[in-house]
Amino acid sequence: MSLVERVLAGDRLALARLLSQIENEETTGLDDLAALYPHTGGAHLVGMTGAPGTGKSTLVNKLVLRMRQAGDKDGESSIRIAVVAVDPSSPFTGGAILGDRIRMRDLAGDPCVFIRSMASRGALGGLARATTGVVQALDAAGFNVIMIETVGAGQAEVDIARTAHTTVVITAPGMGDEVQAIKAGILEIADILVVNKADIPGADNTLRALRATLEMAKPESYSPNDPHRSDLSIEREEESSGWETPVIATIATEGEGVAELILAIENHRTHLQGSGEWAIRERGRIRSELEGLLRETLATRFLQRQPDGRFEEVLEKVLARSLSPRQAVLSMVEGEDE
């Protein structure tokens, strides 16, 4: 059997091997991924993001455990869940530190759960470059739900919102998240908001502040020409047809609030499919992927065609301030220095 056939047949070792090839951008792995692509499109992609220290990994661990237990009780033991944990890179090896995977040891041994840690390798937004390919492979392998946990720094929230069908933003009391939510535009992309560690002081204040901020951030409170609105905010508003973002309190270490969060995730999927937003988001997700791949491919091929030393020559001119970065790029594209 070929590697593709083994992955489709549920061979976990074959899947792990393919994911490594995709991460390393090996040609054989990318070719196999292309062969698997017709088998994708069935998984619910759930993004889990938030600042470090909010307990994302612990919450994901409890979520998956509870979802698997609920499936067994309902006679649906066939539900399969994959977790892609994007870890910070080791500064020495470029590999994932694997902290998230260590915190998810409770899931080890479950044949219907697959966990993959990936190094962000300095990727902007906290998502590894190969995340999309890894998610596609897991989708083709038959996982019903794929949870993508991000590093949760910088533009991670926006990146995951363009990748996932459902975006869960996790906060915690005492971290100023209600303020950061406004500054970073988190509320623009959160389908579900979670206040984890709800047993520590300040949790009620955080819940109230986020709910009040959500109320103020409703589309009708914006001016149509508000310059502070992001493109993604406008896209999400255009998609929205009645979904009210819930704010859920959880204590992941105790499992409290987890059932409510699972219900919210399931309700959001039902909403997306019933309102037609699923197709809209899927189109936007694929458009974003195509645009990113196109930019990356064109830039790589363009630089490969440049004469030896050309890039370094232009770089020196920018360092000397004789060319601006924009002028430098235009000079390379147009084949002239000035």
C-alpha positions as CSV (number, residue, x, y, z in Angstrom):
1,M,0.0,0.0,0.0
2,S,1.1,3.5,-0.7
3,L,1.5,6.1,2.1
4,V,-1.7,7.8,0.9
5,E,-3.6,4.5,1.0
6,R,-2.3,3.8,4.5
7,V,-3.3,7.2,5.8
8,L,-6.8,6.8,4.4
9,A,-7.0,3.3,6.0
10,G,-6.3,4.9,9.4
11,D,-2.6,4.0,9.8
12,R,-1.4,6.3,12.5
13,L,2.3,5.7,11.8
14,A,1.8,6.5,8.2
15,L,0.0,9.7,9.2
16,A,2.8,10.7,11.5
17,R,5.3,10.1,8.8
18,L,3.3,12.2,6.3
19,L,3.0,15.1,8.8
20,S,6.7,15.1,9.3
21,Q,7.3,15.3,5.5
22,I,4.8,18.2,5.3
23,E,6.4,20.1,8.1
24,N,9.8,19.7,6.4
25,E,8.3,20.7,3.0
26,E,9.5,17.5,1.4
27,T,8.4,17.1,-2.2
28,T,7.1,13.5,-1.6
29,G,5.0,14.7,1.3
30,L,3.5,17.6,-0.5
31,D,2.7,15.4,-3.5
32,D,0.9,12.9,-1.2
33,L,-1.0,15.8,0.4
34,A,-2.2,16.8,-3.0
35,A,-3.4,13.3,-3.6
36,L,-5.3,13.4,-0.3
37,Y,-6.9,16.8,-0.9
38,P,-10.1,15.4,-2.6
39,H,-10.8,13.6,0.8
40,T,-10.8,16.8,2.8
41,G,-13.6,19.1,3.8
42,G,-15.4,17.1,6.4
43,A,-13.7,18.2,9.6
44,H,-14.8,21.0,11.9
45,L,-11.8,23.2,12.5
46,V,-11.8,24.8,15.9
47,G,-9.1,27.4,16.7
48,M,-8.1,27.8,20.4
49,T,-6.1,30.9,21.0
50,G,-5.2,33.4,23.8
51,A,-2.4,34.8,25.7
52,P,0.2,32.6,27.4
53,G,-0.8,31.6,30.9
54,T,-4.5,31.4,30.2
55,G,-4.6,27.6,30.5
56,K,-5.2,26.8,26.8
57,S,-3.6,23.4,26.8
58,T,-5.3,22.3,30.0
59,L,-8.7,23.4,28.6
60,V,-8.1,21.6,25.3
61,N,-7.2,18.5,27.3
62,K,-10.4,18.6,29.2
63,L,-12.5,19.4,26.1
64,V,-11.2,16.4,24.2
65,L,-11.6,14.1,27.1
66,R,-15.2,15.2,27.7
67,M,-16.1,15.1,24.0
68,R,-14.8,11.5,23.7
69,Q,-16.7,10.5,26.9
70,A,-19.9,12.1,25.6
71,G,-19.4,10.3,22.3
72,D,-19.0,6.9,24.0
73,K,-22.2,7.5,26.1
74,D,-24.2,8.4,23.0
75,G,-22.9,5.3,21.2
76,E,-20.8,7.5,18.9
77,S,-17.4,6.2,19.9
78,S,-16.3,6.7,16.3
79,I,-15.9,10.5,16.9
80,R,-12.3,11.2,16.2
81,I,-10.5,14.3,17.4
82,A,-7.1,15.7,16.4
83,V,-5.2,18.4,18.2
84,V,-2.5,20.5,16.5
85,A,-0.5,22.3,19.2
86,V,1.7,25.0,17.8
87,D,4.5,25.4,20.3
88,P,7.2,28.1,20.5
89,S,10.3,27.0,18.7
90,S,13.4,26.0,20.5
91,P,16.0,28.7,19.8
92,F,18.6,26.0,19.3
93,T,16.9,23.3,17.2
94,G,13.9,25.1,15.7
95,G,11.8,22.2,17.0
96,A,8.7,22.4,19.1
97,I,9.4,22.6,22.9
98,L,6.5,20.1,23.3
99,G,5.1,21.7,26.5
100,D,1.5,21.4,25.2
101,R,1.9,17.8,24.4
102,I,3.2,17.0,27.9
103,R,0.2,18.8,29.4
104,M,-2.1,16.5,27.3
105,R,-0.8,13.2,28.6
106,D,-4.4,12.3,29.7
107,L,-5.2,11.7,26.0
108,A,-2.4,9.3,25.4
109,G,-3.5,5.8,24.4
110,D,-6.9,6.8,22.9
111,P,-7.0,5.5,19.4
112,C,-9.5,8.1,18.4
113,V,-7.3,11.0,19.5
114,F,-4.2,12.2,17.6
115,I,-2.0,15.0,19.0
116,R,0.7,16.8,16.9
117,S,3.0,19.4,18.2
118,M,4.5,21.8,15.7
119,A,7.1,24.5,16.1
120,S,6.1,28.0,15.1
121,R,9.6,28.5,13.8
122,G,9.2,32.3,14.1
123,A,6.1,32.3,12.0
124,L,4.2,35.6,12.3
125,G,0.9,35.2,14.0
126,G,1.9,32.2,16.0
127,L,0.9,29.7,13.3
128,A,3.5,27.4,11.8
129,R,3.9,27.7,8.1
130,A,2.9,24.1,7.6
131,T,-0.1,24.2,9.8
132,T,-2.6,24.3,6.9
133,G,-1.0,21.2,5.3
134,V,-1.0,19.3,8.5
135,V,-4.7,20.2,9.1
136,Q,-5.6,19.0,5.6
137,A,-3.8,15.7,6.2
138,L,-5.7,15.2,9.4
139,D,-9.0,16.1,7.7
140,A,-8.3,13.5,5.0
141,A,-7.4,10.9,7.6
142,G,-11.0,11.2,8.9
143,F,-10.8,13.2,12.0
144,N,-14.2,14.9,12.7
145,V,-12.9,17.7,14.9
146,I,-9.5,19.3,14.5
147,M,-8.5,21.7,17.3
148,I,-5.7,24.1,16.5
149,E,-4.0,25.6,19.6
150,T,-1.8,28.6,18.8
151,V,1.1,30.3,20.5
152,G,-1.3,33.1,21.2
153,A,1.0,36.1,20.6
154,G,1.0,38.9,18.1
155,Q,-1.4,38.3,15.2
156,A,-2.2,34.8,16.2
157,E,-5.8,35.5,16.8
158,V,-6.3,36.9,13.3
159,D,-4.3,34.1,11.7
160,I,-6.4,31.4,13.4
161,A,-9.6,33.2,12.5
162,R,-8.7,32.9,8.9
163,T,-7.9,29.2,9.3
164,A,-10.6,27.9,11.6
165,H,-14.4,27.6,11.2
166,T,-14.9,28.4,14.9
167,T,-12.5,30.6,16.9
168,V,-12.4,30.3,20.7
169,V,-10.5,33.1,22.4
170,I,-9.4,32.2,25.9
171,T,-8.7,34.8,28.6
172,A,-8.0,34.7,32.3
173,P,-8.6,37.2,35.2
174,G,-5.9,39.6,36.1
175,M,-4.3,39.8,32.7
176,G,-6.0,42.9,31.4
177,D,-7.6,40.8,28.7
178,E,-10.8,42.9,28.6
179,V,-8.5,45.9,27.6
180,Q,-6.3,43.8,25.3
181,A,-9.5,42.5,23.6
182,I,-10.3,46.0,22.5
183,K,-6.7,46.9,21.5
184,A,-6.0,43.7,19.5
185,G,-9.4,43.4,17.9
186,I,-9.9,40.0,19.6
187,L,-13.6,40.6,19.9
188,E,-13.8,41.1,16.1
189,I,-12.9,37.5,15.5
190,A,-14.0,35.6,18.6
191,D,-17.0,33.3,18.0
192,I,-16.8,32.1,21.6
193,L,-15.0,33.9,24.5
194,V,-13.8,31.9,27.5
195,V,-12.7,33.2,30.8
196,N,-10.6,30.4,32.2
197,K,-9.3,30.1,35.8
198,A,-12.7,31.6,36.9
199,D,-12.1,30.6,40.5
200,I,-9.4,33.3,41.0
201,P,-10.1,36.8,42.2
202,G,-11.3,39.2,39.5
203,A,-13.1,36.6,37.4
204,D,-16.5,38.2,37.8
205,N,-15.1,41.6,36.8
206,T,-13.5,40.1,33.7
207,L,-16.7,38.4,32.7
208,R,-18.7,41.6,33.1
209,A,-16.1,43.7,31.3
210,L,-16.0,41.3,28.3
211,R,-19.8,41.1,28.1
212,A,-20.1,44.9,28.2
213,T,-17.4,45.3,25.6
214,L,-19.1,42.8,23.4
215,E,-22.3,44.7,23.7
216,M,-20.6,48.0,22.7
217,A,-18.7,46.2,19.8
218,K,-21.9,45.1,18.0
219,P,-22.0,46.1,14.4
220,E,-24.7,48.7,14.9
221,S,-22.4,50.6,17.3
222,Y,-19.9,51.2,14.5
223,S,-19.9,54.0,12.1
224,P,-19.9,52.6,8.5
225,N,-16.7,54.5,7.8
226,D,-15.0,53.8,11.1
227,P,-11.2,53.7,10.2
228,H,-10.5,51.4,13.2
229,R,-12.4,48.5,11.8
230,S,-10.3,45.7,10.3
231,D,-11.0,43.9,7.1
232,L,-11.5,40.8,9.0
233,S,-14.1,42.5,11.2
234,I,-16.0,43.7,8.2
235,E,-15.8,40.2,6.7
236,R,-17.2,38.6,9.9
237,E,-19.9,41.2,10.1
238,E,-21.0,40.4,6.5
239,E,-21.1,36.7,7.4
240,S,-22.9,37.2,10.6
241,S,-26.6,36.3,10.7
242,G,-27.7,36.2,14.2
243,W,-24.8,34.5,16.2
244,E,-24.4,36.1,19.6
245,T,-20.8,35.5,20.9
246,P,-21.2,33.7,24.3
247,V,-18.8,34.5,27.2
248,I,-18.2,31.3,29.2
249,A,-16.5,30.9,32.5
250,T,-14.4,27.7,33.0
251,I,-12.1,26.2,35.5
252,A,-10.2,23.8,33.3
253,T,-8.3,22.1,36.1
254,E,-11.6,21.0,37.6
255,G,-13.5,20.5,34.4
256,E,-16.1,23.2,35.3
257,G,-17.7,25.0,32.4
258,V,-16.3,22.5,29.9
259,A,-19.7,21.0,29.0
260,E,-21.1,24.5,28.3
261,L,-18.1,25.2,26.1
262,I,-18.6,22.0,24.1
263,L,-22.3,22.9,23.6
264,A,-21.3,26.4,22.4
265,I,-18.8,24.9,19.9
266,E,-21.5,22.4,18.6
267,N,-24.1,25.2,18.5
268,H,-21.7,27.4,16.4
269,R,-21.2,24.6,13.9
270,T,-24.9,24.1,13.6
271,H,-25.4,27.9,13.2
272,L,-22.7,28.0,10.5
273,Q,-24.2,25.1,8.5
274,G,-27.8,26.3,8.9
275,S,-27.2,29.9,8.0
276,G,-24.9,29.3,5.0
277,E,-21.9,30.9,6.8
278,W,-20.0,27.6,6.7
279,A,-19.6,27.8,2.9
280,I,-18.8,31.5,3.2
281,R,-16.0,30.9,5.7
282,E,-14.7,27.9,3.8
283,R,-14.4,30.0,0.7
284,G,-12.6,32.8,2.6
285,R,-10.3,30.3,4.3
286,I,-9.3,28.8,0.9
287,R,-8.9,32.2,-0.7
288,S,-6.6,33.3,2.2
289,E,-4.6,30.1,1.7
290,L,-4.3,30.5,-2.0
291,E,-3.2,34.1,-1.7
292,G,-0.6,33.2,0.9
293,L,0.8,30.4,-1.2
294,L,0.8,32.6,-4.3
295,R,2.8,35.3,-2.6
296,E,5.3,32.8,-1.1
297,T,5.8,30.9,-4.4
298,L,6.2,34.0,-6.5
299,A,8.6,35.6,-4.1
300,T,10.7,32.4,-3.9
301,R,10.8,32.0,-7.7
302,F,11.6,35.6,-8.3
303,L,14.6,35.6,-5.9
304,Q,15.8,32.4,-7.5
305,R,15.9,34.1,-10.9
306,Q,18.0,37.1,-9.6
307,P,21.6,37.3,-10.6
308,D,24.1,36.2,-8.0
309,G,24.7,38.9,-5.5
310,R,21.8,41.1,-6.7
311,F,19.8,40.8,-3.5
312,E,22.8,41.6,-1.3
313,E,23.7,44.6,-3.6
314,V,20.2,46.0,-3.1
315,L,20.3,45.2,0.6
316,E,23.5,47.3,1.0
317,K,21.8,50.3,-0.7
318,V,18.9,50.1,1.7
319,L,21.4,49.9,4.6
320,A,23.2,52.9,3.3
321,R,19.8,54.7,3.0
322,S,20.3,55.4,-0.7
323,L,17.2,53.4,-1.4
324,S,14.1,52.9,0.6
325,P,12.8,49.3,1.0
326,R,10.0,50.0,-1.4
327,Q,12.4,51.5,-4.0
328,A,14.7,48.5,-3.5
329,V,11.9,46.1,-4.3
330,L,10.7,48.1,-7.3
331,S,14.2,48.3,-8.6
332,M,14.5,44.5,-8.5
333,V,11.1,44.0,-10.1
334,E,11.6,46.6,-12.8
335,G,15.3,45.7,-13.3
336,E,16.6,49.2,-12.5
337,D,18.4,50.8,-9.6
338,E,16.5,54.1,-9.4
